[in-house]
């Protein structure tokens, strides 16, 4: 199933994994806002105190029927999650009055359920009911052992999450709860709730930092939830990613229970993909980040903190999954962006550069995917383009109203390159006092081939870039990234222009410099590109500074407009030049139809000694072994062009072992001389 069909199928794409309402919602609500939104509005209006807001928010999760009538609603708050509220209540508990503390203590008490089992690996205790509102599905067939199959699934998925997150990745184990669930195993409760699940911090852990022991609760059946791609079905898929996600929250509480919620959710949603890659339930969140690229990376609006899991994917695919572990190690004592900076510094890069690269990657998805960026990029959504241009010149343009980029947010400006363009130029001037990075993607649309650039900006955050040659690209996208965290809603200006292609034009460029063994040959490659609008024959001539033999030394190439072709020249060292001699070979291409349309480029070739080539033939053969034997025992001439040419085994001297070495190389599959510069 494609991401598009999943979007159409589910009306709750922006729901959150902790605090997510199933796809089957109750009938129309009595209010147009969720309970949480009504509570927040009353707080902002001064009708609720801070303590009342916290209490009612927790009540909306744990006991919504007990809310005052004005805050009761069946509308789901897609921008909030249960864990966020529960963590806040935990953090603020000691600042609340005694009556509020008493009410919260009652609300936050662990569920009381009649049955439990221990997971196969002996790490978790799964608590469940067989009757009542929290009853799990009763099916017991695989195996028929008196334990509901659903409960056994949860136990299996919890163990799998532990193996990945703790055993394989080396994360901290959540602190012990001291037997609160009946023993020291980690407790998982099943409940009827309008969420996938939640993680509940309960009390300080044993470490000197801000850790906490906890439990997690998950939905009692996962029926009617948004679709996913698990081959075992949506129900099992939802259960799998919930256990991976929620247990990672429990692990996070071992590092810092008060960490910034956006990164808690971003990294937990990323972890779903690490533990259960085939499920892809997190695809349901992607519309927020792809439709609103101008928002901060750290936004908590409309489920953005869940869709930002692809920031985790970007880090994983560029630096390895262990990067997330390293970040959480830093988060014991700091916050997300400083943690990113510390970890990325060990990779010789910066947060600003990687956020800019991340925003660039987000363009190369869906139908724009080239197979070289996100592993699953073809399944992601296309990022929203800020503006597209097809008529030129463009000057003095700024951001679209309402889409000015926030800190760590981006705009995408697409320029369709006219077919007659010889060169295409864009300029940028960012708001002063803000750090900007401008990435550029030259694209051949039909084949999704990209050439990537970064614009050089001066101290005033202004710069210019010219695409020359066009090289068949018909689109240039400017990815404008505000990499100043906290500098939101910032402005810039840009422009674009192009120079029409001449009827006839040519560009020649050489491959990298090369080397050749004395008395041997090397192939030097040149590229010839027709930059003109008309097809033509181009005459080729090749010269070199030292008069070495070349094949061919001349020729012709027919090129259509925009076509590139290689012209290869075999250059042979005569063997009379000293080792270290440098020769320059130049290729010139001239249009056949118009006089004066010409271009050239050169490549440098250096002469190296080939150890083992005693007879200076340019290759290693049996005659080299014979040559060495004659030199040592028969009074034959010394190896040429220097005596060390006979040192086949790279020992620094000439001996019978060198002849044996060559014989083994030729007939016995032995190694090539290891000290030769060219393998």
N, C-alpha and C positions, 0 to 999 in steps of 0.2 A: 504494500500500500504506500502510495507517495505521500509526502508531507501535505500536498494540496488536498488530497482526499481526506486526510486526517483532520485538517482544519475545518473542512465542510462538515465532517461527521460530528465534531465536538463543538458545543457552544460555550465551553468553559476553558478555552485555550490559555487564558491568563490566570487560571487558578493556581494556587501554590501547593507544593508537595506536603509541607507541614502546614495544615490549615487549608486543605483543598476540599471543596465540596464536590461530592459525586455528580456525575453528569445528569442524574435524575433528581431534579430539585423539587421541593414541594410546590403545590399550586400557588397562584399569584399571591404575592405578599400584601400585607395590609399597609405597608409603607414603601416609599420609593427608595429608601436608603436602608442599608444594613444596620443591624444593632450597633456594630462598632462605629459606623459612620455617624449614627445618631448620637452616640455617647461622645464622640470626639467633637461634634458640632456643639453640643451642650457645654462641653468643657471650654471650647474656644469662646463661646458667648458668655462665659462666667457663671453659667447655671449649675455647673458641677465643680467641686474642688478636685485637686490632684488626687487625693485619696479616693474620692468617689469614682473618678475616672478609672483608676487602677482596679478597684473592686468590681465595678460593673463590667469592665472589659474581661476580667477573668470569669465573671458570672456568665457572660455571653457565650463562653466556651464550655464551662463545666455544668451550668444549670440555667440555661436561657429562659426557662419557664418562670423562674423566680425574679427576673428583671422587672423593674417598674414598667407599667404598660406603655409609657411613652417611648421606651427603648426596645420594645419587642418588635421583631421583624423577621420575615422569612427570606429577605434579600441577602444573598451571600456577599461578604466583603472580600473581593478578590485581591485587594491590595494589602491584606493583613494575614498573618499566620499565627497559629496558636502558640508556637514556641516563642515568638517575639514577645508576646504579652506575658507568658509565663516566666520568661527570663527577667523581664522588667519587674514583675511582682516579686520575684526572688531577690533581685538587687535592691529594691526599695523597701523591703519588708521592715527593716529596723527603723526606717524613717516614718512609719505609719503609726497611728494611734492604736491603743489596745483593742478597741472594738473592731477596727478594720483588720487588725492582725488576727483576731479571733475568727472573723468571718472568712478571711482568706485561708486560715489554717484548716477550717472545715471544708472549704471548696477544693483545696489542693491535696486533700488526703488521697492516698492510693485507692484505686478501685478494690473492691472485695469480691473475689470470684471463687466459685466452688471447686474448680478443678485446676490442675496444673500438670505439666510434664516437663522433663528435663531434655534439652536438645541432645542429639546423638553425640556431639563432642563434649558434652558435660559442661557447657559454658553458660547457657541460658536456661531460665525457667519461664515457660509460656503459661500464663494464667488465662482461663477461659470459663464461660458458662455454657450450659446446654439448654437452659430455659431462660425466659425473660427477655428483656429488651436487648441485652448484650449477647444473646446466644449465637454461637458460631454455627455454620452449616453442619448438619448431623451426619452427612454422608461418611460412611466408614467401610470402604471396600478395598483400599490399596495401601496397606493390608487391612483386613477386617480384624482389628485387635482391640476394639473398645475405645480407640482414640480417633476422634474425627480427622479425616484426611487433611482438612484445612489447617488444623493445629500442627500436624506433622509437617506440612509445607512450611509454615512459619518457622518451625524449629530448624529445618534444613536451610532455609534462606538466611536465618540469623547466623548459623554456623559458617555459612559461605561468606557472609559479610565480615565476620571476625577473621577468617583465614586471610582474606584479601587485605583488610584494613590494618590488622595488627600483625599477623604472622608474616605476610609478604611485604607490607609497606613499612612496618616497624613503628606504627603510631603507639602512643601511650594507651594503656588499658584504662577504661573508666574506673574511678575510685570505687571501692567496695561500699555498699550501703549498710554494712554491719548487720546483715540478717533481716532487714525490714520486710523482705518478701518471703521469709521463712527460712532462708539460708543465705549464703554469700554468693550465689549465682546471680547473674544480671537478669533483672525482671522485665518481662514484656507482657503487657496486658492487652486484651482484645475488648473493644468497646464499640457500641453503636454511636457514631459521631458524624458530623458533616465534613470530615477531613480524612485524608489518608492516614494521618497519625500525628503524634507530637512527642517531643522529648521534654521531660520535667526535671529541672534541677531541684535538689532538695536540701542540701547542706554542704558545708565546707569539707573539702577533701584533706588528705594528709600532707600535701605539699605546701611550701611557704608562699606559693603564688595563689592566684584566684581560681582554684579548681573546685569542683563540686561533684558529689555523687548524684545519681539520678536513676530514673526508670523511663521507659518509653511505652507508649500505647499506640496500637494500630487498629484500623477498622476491623470490625468483626466478620466481614465477608468479602469486601472489595467487589461487590456486584454493582454494575451500573456506572462504573468509573470511566473517564475518558479513554479512548482507544490507544493501544500501543502496538508494537510489532513483535511481541513475544510469540514464538511458534507454539508455546504451550497455552496461549490464550490470554485475553486481557486481564482476567481475574488473577491468574498467577503472576503475570507481568507486573501488575500494580502492587501485589504483595512483595515481590522480589525487590523492586526499587525502593519501596517504603522501608523495608528492613535495612537496606544499604544506606539510605538517606538518614533515617532516624538514629541508627547506631553511630554514624559518623558525627551526629550532633552530640551523642553521649561522649564520644572521644574528644570532641572539641571542648566539652565542659572540663575535661582533664587538663586542658591547656589554659583556658581562660573562659569562664562562664559568662563574663561580661564583655566578650569580644563584640566588635561591630557586627550587627545582625546581617548586613548585606553580604559580608564575606562568609559568614556562617552558612547562609543559604546558597550562595554561589558555589561554595566548595562542596556542600552536601549534595547538591543537584549534580555537580560534576562527578561525585563519587558513584552515583547511580550507574553512570556509563562505564566506570572502571570495573565495578563488581559484576554488572549485568549489561554488557554492551549490546546484546541483541534486543533489549526491551524498547529502548528509545522513547520511553514515556516523556522524557524531558523535551522532546521535540514540540510538545504541546505548548511550551512556554516561549518559543522562539519569536513569535510575532512582536513581542514588546521590544526586544533589542533591535530587531531588524527593521521595524517600522519607525523606530525613534532613535536613530544613531546619534542624534545631537544631544541626547540625555547623558548625564555623567555615567561612567562605568559603574560607579558606586550608588546609582539611584535605587531607591526603594519603592518607586512609584509603579503601580499597576503590574506587580509581579516581575519587574525588571531584574530584581536580585536573583530570581530563579533562571531567567533567560540568559543572564550573564555567565551561566555555567560554561559557555563556549570560551570565555576568558581562560578558564581552567583547561579546556581542551587545547587552546592555543599554546599555553605554557607546557602542557604535557607533550604535545607533538613536536615542539621545538627544543625542549630541555629535559624531557622525561617526566614520568609520573612522580618520581621522588621529589620533584620541585615542590609539590604541595606539602609533603611531609616537612621539608626544610622551612617552608613559610610558617607552618604551624609551630615549629620549634621556636621561631622568632616571636610569634604572637604571645608567648608566655609573658614577654616583657614589653611589647610594643603593639602598634596598630597596623592594619593591612598595608598601606602604602610604604611606610618605613621598612616593613618586613619584605615587601617586594624588592625594594631598593637593595637591601642587604643581600638577599639571595641572588638577584640578577647581577649584582656586582661580581659575584663568584663566576658568572658566565661571561664576564667582560662586556656587559651591556647595561642599559639604564631602563628605568620604568618608562620614561617619556618615549624612548625609541621603541620599546616593545609594545606599548599601547598604540603607537602610530602604526607599527607593523600589523598589530591585531586588527585595527580598523581597516587596513588595506586588505587583509585576508578576508574580511567580512564582505568585501565586494565580489570576491571570486567564489561564489556559491551558486547553488541552483543551476539555472541554464547557463550561468557565466563560469561554472566550475571548469578548471583545466586539469584536474587530477593531480596537481602538484602541491596543493595546500591542505585544507582540512581533509582528513581521510574520508569523512562522510559528507563533504561539502556539497555534493550533488543533491543530497536529501534536505539540506537547509533551505530556508527561504532566501529570496533575493533581497538585499538591503535596499531601503528606500533611497532613491536618488533625489537630491535636493533641487537640482535644476539641470536641464539638458539644452545645449545650444547646437544649432545647425547653420545659423547665419552669422556672418562676420563682417567687420570687426565687432568685438564686444569690449566695452570699457566701463569702468566705474561701477561694476555690479557688486552687490553685497548679499548677505544671507537672505533667505526667504523669511518673511515675517513669521514669528513663532518657532523658527528652527535655528536661531542663533546657537552655535555650539557651546555647551557647558563644558566645565573642566573634565578632561578625558573623554569628551564627546567629539563627534565628527560630522562634517558635511561632505557630500559627494556631488561634484560638478562634472557632468559628462559633456564632452565636446565631440560631435560627429565631424570627422576630418573630411573636407571636401575631396572629391576624387581627383581634382586637378592640383592638389596641394604639393608643393615642392618642399616646404618647411612649415611647421606649425608652432607658434609661440604663445605661451601663457605667462601671465604675470600675477603676482600676489603681494598684498600688503596687509599684514595683520595688525590688529589693534595694539598700540604700544603698551608695554608693561605686561603683556601676556606672551607666554612661550608657545610657539606654533611649530608644527612639523607638517610639511606638505609632501605627500607621496604622489607619484604619478604612475599610471598604468597605461602603457600603449598596447592596444589590443587589436588583433586580427579577429573580428567578430565571428566569421564563419567557422573558424577552427579553435576559437578560444585560446589563442597563443598570446602570451603577455610578455612584454619587456618592462621591467620595473626600474623606476628611478626615484630619487629624492631631491627635491629642489633645494638649492643652497640659499639660505636666508641671511641677510646682513643683520647688524645689531639693531636695526629698526624693524626687524621681522618682515622685510620685503625681499623679493627675489623674482627671477625670471628663468624660464626654461624653454628651450627650442628643440623640437623633435626634428632631427635632420641626420640621416635621411628618413623619409617616411617609412620605407621598407615594407610597404604593403599594409601597414596599420591603418584602420579606418575609424578608430575611436581612441580618444585620450581622456582618461578620467583623472581628475584632480581630487585627491583625498585630503581634505583639510582637517587637521586634528589640533584641537586646543589641548595642549598637554600641561596646562597650569591647573593643578587640582584646586578646586574651590573658586576659580575665576569663571563664574557661570555667565551664560547669555552674552557672549563676546562677539564683536563685529570684525569684519575684514572687507577688503575690496579685491576684485580681480578683473582681468581682461584677457582677451584672446584675439589673435590675428593669424593670417597665413600668407605665404608667398606662393603664387601659382607656379606650377612646374613649367619649365621651358619645354619646347617641343623635343629638344635633344639634350641629354645630360648623362654623364657617366661618373661612377665612383668606383675606385679600386682600393682595396684594403687587404693587407697581408695577414697571414697567420702569425703565431708567435715565432720569435727567433728560434733557430734550430742549431744542430751540431752534426758533424760528419766525421767518420774515421778517415785518417789519412789513406789516400788511394781508394776510397770507397765513394758511394753516391748517397744522396739524401733527396727526398721529395719535398719541395717547398710549395706551399699552397697559397694561392691568391684568390680573392673573391672579386667578381666584377658585377656591378649592379647598374641596371638601366634606370636612371632617375627621371628620364624624360617621358613625355606623353606618347611618343611614337616608338614603335619597334624599329630595330636597326641591327645591321651587322657592325661589330666592333673589331677593328684590327688590333692584334696583340703583338708586341715586341718585348723581348726579354734581354737584359744585359746584366753582366756582373763585373765588379771592379778588377778582378784578377785574371779574367780571360779563361776561366774554367770551362769545360765542356758542359753544354746544357742541351736537354732534349725535352720538349721542343724549344727552340729559341724564338719562334714566331708562330702565328696562327690567327684564327678569327673565331668569334662567338656571336651567334644570333640571339638577341634578347628581346622579349616583349617588354612593354612598359612595366616597371616595378619588379622585373625578374632578376634573380641573382643566380650566377653560375660560378663554379670553381674552375680555375685554370692551374693545373699542376705542372711543375717544372722539376725534372731530375737534374740536380747539380752534382758534378763529379769532381772530387779532389784529385789533382794529378799526382799527388804523392811527393811532389818536390817542395811543397811549402812546409815550413817548420810547424811543429806542434804548437797550437795556440794561435795560428794564423786566422784572421777574421776576414771574411769576404762578404760583400753586400750584393744582393741580387735584386734587380728592380724590374717590375712589370709595368708597361704603359699600354693603356687601351685608348683607341681613338675611334670616334664615330666614322662610319664609311660614307654617310650621306652629307655631312656638314663639316667643313674644315674648321678646326679650332676647338672641337668638342673632345677634350682629352683629359685623362687623369692618370696618376701613377702612384705606386707605393713600393717600399723596399722591405726586405727581410734580411737579417744578419745570420750568417752561418760560421761557426767556429770549428777549427780542425782539432780533433782529439786523437790520442794514441789508442790503438786497439791492442790490448795485451793478448798475446798468443798468436798474433798475425806476424810471424817471424819473417816470412818472405815478402811482406808488404804487398799482398795481392788485393787487400781490401776485404778479405773474408777469412774465416777460420776453416782450414781444410787439412787433410792428412799430410799434405806437402809441408805444412808448418811444423809438424812433428818430425818429419824427415830432416827438415832444415835445421832444427835444434840439435838433433843427433849428430848431423854432419859438423855442426859448429863445435860441439863438445868433444867428439871423438875423432873426427876426420879432418880437422883443420879447416873446415869450411868458413865462409864469411860470417861476420856477426849479423844478428837480426837488424833489420832496417825498419823505419828510418833512424831508430835509436836502439841500443842494445836491449833496453827494457821491453821492447816489443815482444821478446821471447819469453817474458816472465808470465806464463799462462796461469800459474797457481797463485800469483800475487804475493810471492814470498819475499820479493825484493832482490832476488838473485836468479841466475840462469842455471838450471840443473836438469838432469834426466827426468826429474819429477814433472817438469813442465811438458815434456813430450808425452809422458804417460797421461797427464791431465787432459791434453788435447785429444788423445786417442779415446779416453773415457768419455769425453764430451761428444765426440763424433759417433762412436760406435756403442758406447755403454750407457748412454742416457745420463752421463755425469753433468755437473753444473757448468754453466757459462762462467768465464772469468769474473769474479765478483768485484774486481777493482776497475772494470771498464766503466766509463762514464755513461755509455749508452747501452741499455740492456736489450 
